[in-house]
Amino acid sequence: MFLNLFFWLFVVPVFAVLALAAFRTRRMAAKAETLVPQAGQLQPVTGGVIHYVEMGPKDAPALVLIHGLSGQLQHFTYALTDLLKDEFRLIVIDRPGCGYSERTQAASATPAEQGRMIAEALDALEVENPVLVGHSLGGSVALAMALDQPNKTKALALLCPATQTQGDIPEVFKGLLIKSAWLRRFIGATIAVPMAAATKDKVLGMVFHPEQPPDDFMIRAGAALGLRPKAFVTASEDVVVLLKTGPEQMARYDTELRVPGGILFGSADKILSPALHGIPMQAHGLTCETIEGRGHMIPMTAPDACAEFIRQIADNADGRG
């Protein structure tokens, strides 16, 4: 009698709520892909597919733009690429597992493996010796590519990059710290997407602080694609793996980082501290500068400053600076 009562009063309602959440998740994911359709081309690589948009003259110096955690290539096409496409050949990518790119296994979440997949795509596209532009977690991936393939990397232009390990991850990303693969997939398929939709304004406020997110961020910046189970699973894998592999990558900077370049931060960045992630990289040959009063999302909020910084890095690498 008691077990029957418990089943009907507690187990059945829980399963009903989860089933409803899963149904809402599937509908929201389908709507997201309608709102933000595939923008570019697909390049198969070992372990997945890279989705990319190409702009600019093919014979111009190449820039490869790599976005950050929970992002997609529209973080660059929102404002930055229009300022650079007449001067450079731009390859703007969705990181493996993000946007419309795919990765077939969680082991591909390491910055080194993501970098390998991106480099394979660049080889297929005959992109030679590019300047790597990495924002946030994309900066860590760009650094991994410079460490593993220095002869194929002309320079690094890093925007608010993740370069160091830190004792605690930003509050806004703590919900992604799920180490169990099956639990990560279960949460992604049920409650993660409805919860993300309900809290998006608060989350965006924290990510953009002290600036305001643009009103059209969900569509023009592609953020609606974050409302899919795939996006949650990828971001969780990225966070967990980065905390594990970060010290290994840091240990290589002293002896193996030989690619020139620089770092640009917003001085008021609350996601990744310039003091922790920018200034220490000067000891490894990278310059570091800040934009006063700006936050973490400078590719969208300060595109002119970012474009000028990238031009200077590219010019210096070509000997014109």
Phi, psi and omega in degrees: 000311181297317181295320177297318179296316179300317181300312184285330183273333187236310185292310182300314178299321179297313179297325179294317179296316180295320178296319178295319179297318179296321178296314178298322180298314180297319179293318181293322179295318179296320179294320180301317182287338173285319181290323181233084182285170178302129186263337188227215184252163179246131177241110177296140176221168176296119179093007178159207182219138176253123175267130184216156171241132179247137179221160172086173182292137181292336182267005179275162175304142187265139169240135174245122186253123187238117186278178187260198184298137177058027182245190178202171189299339179295345174298335176263320182288347179303314185213330192282319187295327179298335180277348187239344192291342178278343185252338188226156165276115185258129170243106184254121190243154160273124177303153179309125181092348183255158177054239178253010170278160181228148166226140191272349182210154182296333180298340179282003181283344181297146176305322180296316181288322175299319178298321179298316181296318178296316180298323178296319177296319180296321177299317180295329180271001180059044174265117186249133170050055183279162163277128179266123178253108182243127177255131174058238177299331174300334175293322177295321177295317178298319177297320178298320178294320178294324179288319186275331182224061184299331181285350179251007183237115182287317183194167178243128173238096190257130182250114180047053189279155169272107184245341187233162167279155178219154188298331183216141178279155180304144182308322185295339183251004184295331178293348179272351186279074181241113187275338181279123183295317182291323179292322178300314180293321180296313179297319179299324183278348186239282193262343188297315185291311176301322178293320178298319179296322182288332186250007189300322181296318178294316181296314180296324176299321179289320182291322183273344184316136005270010179268172180258138175294146178294152182296331183260023184299322185295326183259298186296326177267005173075009187296339177301333179294344175287347180268056178219148177305319180304318182294319179295314181298315180299313182297319178296316177300317181301314182295311183298315182290321181298319179297329182280318187265348182307312180299325179295319179290317179302322183295343182270345185302315186303314188256342189240346181275104183239358180281131181285169176153198183202174183231138175235126179238155162279133185296336182257021181298120179258357179270308177232121186286130174301325181294327181270318189258348182253298186303318180300337182284350174297329178292346181249018172096002179261140173285162178215127177219164182231156172255118187298130174080001181265158182257215189275336189261045185298335175301335178258325185267341179221056185296325181296316178295320178295318180297317179294320176300315180296318177301317181296318178298315181296317179297317178298321180293330178272359180082016181260351184281000000 
